[in-house]
Amino acid sequence: METARSRLSRRPGPPLRAGAIVLYGSQLVAIERRWPGREGYFLVPGGRVENGERPEETVVREFQEETGLTVQVGRLLATVQRGPQAQRYYLAEVVGGAFAPGDDEAVLLPLDALASLDLRPRPVRDLIVLAATEGWPTEALAFKEAARA
């Protein structure tokens, strides 16, 4: 049920989400999504940008809530457009806290296994896999992904 608070916290216009790519040693910090009777998948931590919030602030807030880690947000690596929703992905590094999953199921994924895992969105997974051998791109990349039905 929608509340007055949830209506006020929404940004006007199409939804914007922000997430961070964070390496913790030789592993990627991720969130595992599972539902009974369905295949699970992984996401990088992040969430909806609230009204009055910058995407970088969203990354810091969501990362702390979902993983217990405090991050410093670096540069924008990629934007993924899926239907009307834009998703921004930043490179970030851990500067404090302790890995302690919140309500979401935070996990650490070995970098050498990412290519075979269902990490979404796929262009971000492919970017991380490529960066492991070739380094991060020097400029932010833009991808379009079909909206899921």
N, C-alpha and C positions, 0 to 999 in steps of 0.2 A: 504494500500500500504506500502511495506517495504521501509524504508529509510536507509541511510548509518548509521545513529545513532542507529537504532534498530538492525541492523546487528552487529555492534560493541559491543553493550551492552549484547548480548546473551552469555551465558556460552557455552563453547564447550561441546559436549557430550549430553547425555540424559537430559531432563529438570529436574531441581530441584526446588521445591517450599518449602517455610518455612512459618509457621504460629504460632500463640501463643494462648494458652488457658489462658484467663484472667478473673478472677472473680472480679466483681465490686459490692461490697456488697454481696448480695445473688443471684446475677444474672451473667450470662455469656455474655461477649461482643461478638456479632456476626454480620455477614453481611447477609442481606436478599437479595436473588436473585429472581426476578420476571420477567415473560414475559407474554404479553397479551395472554389469552386463554390457559395458562399452569399453572400447580401447581408450587408454589414457594417453595424454600428450603432455608436453612441457612448454612453458613460456618463460621469458625473462621477466623478472619482477618489474612491476609498474602498474599503472592504472589511469583512471580518468582524471583529466586536468579539471580541477574545480574552479568555479568563478572567482576571479581575482588572483589566481595562482599562476605562476609561470611554470612551464613544463619542467624545468630543472628542479623547482620546489616540489613538484609532484613526485619526481624520481626519489628525492631524499626522503619524503614522507612515506611513500609506498614501500621503499626498500627497508626502512626501519620497521614498519608495521609487519611486513611479510617475512623478514629474515632475522631481525634483531641487529643487523649491521648498519653502521653509519657510513654513508658514501659521500665522496666529493665528486660532483658531476663535472666531466670534461666536455669535450666537443661532441657535436652532433655527428653521428656516423651514418644514419640512414633515416629516411622517411618512407613508410609503407602506406600507400593509399588503398583502402579496401572499401569499395562503395563510397558513401559520404564520409566515412571515418578516416582520419589521418592518425597515424601512429608514428611517434618520433622515438628514435633509439639513440641513446647517448653512451659514450664510453665513460665509465666511472671507476673509481678505486675506493677500496675500503680504507677508512680512516679511524674507525672505532667500532665499539660494540662487540658482541660475540654472536656467532652463528647460532640462532635459536629460532626455529620456525614458529611463526604465529599461527593464526587460524588457517592460513594457506599452508600447503605441504611444501616447504622449501627443501630443496635437495641440491647436492653438488654433483655435477655431471662431468666425467672425465672428458677432456678436450678430444682425445683420440677416439672417442666413441660417438661424438656428435653427428657425424655424417650418417650414421645408421639409426638415429633416434628421431622421433616425431617432435621436433622443436619448432614451434610456430612463432611468427610466420616463417615460412620456409626461406624466403630471401635473407632473413636475418641469420638463420642457421647457416646457410651457405656462406654468408659473409664472415661469420666467426670461423668456420672451417678453413676458408681460404686465408684468413688473417693469421691462422696458426702457423702457416708455412711462408706466407708472403708479406705479412705485416698488414696493419690497418690502412685503408685507403686514405689518401691525403685530403680528399674533399668528400663532403657528405653525398651519399648516393640516394637516388629516388627509385622506388619500385611501385608497381601497381599489382594488386592481387585481386582476384575475383572474390566478390562477396559470397559468404557461405549461405546456403539456403536454410 
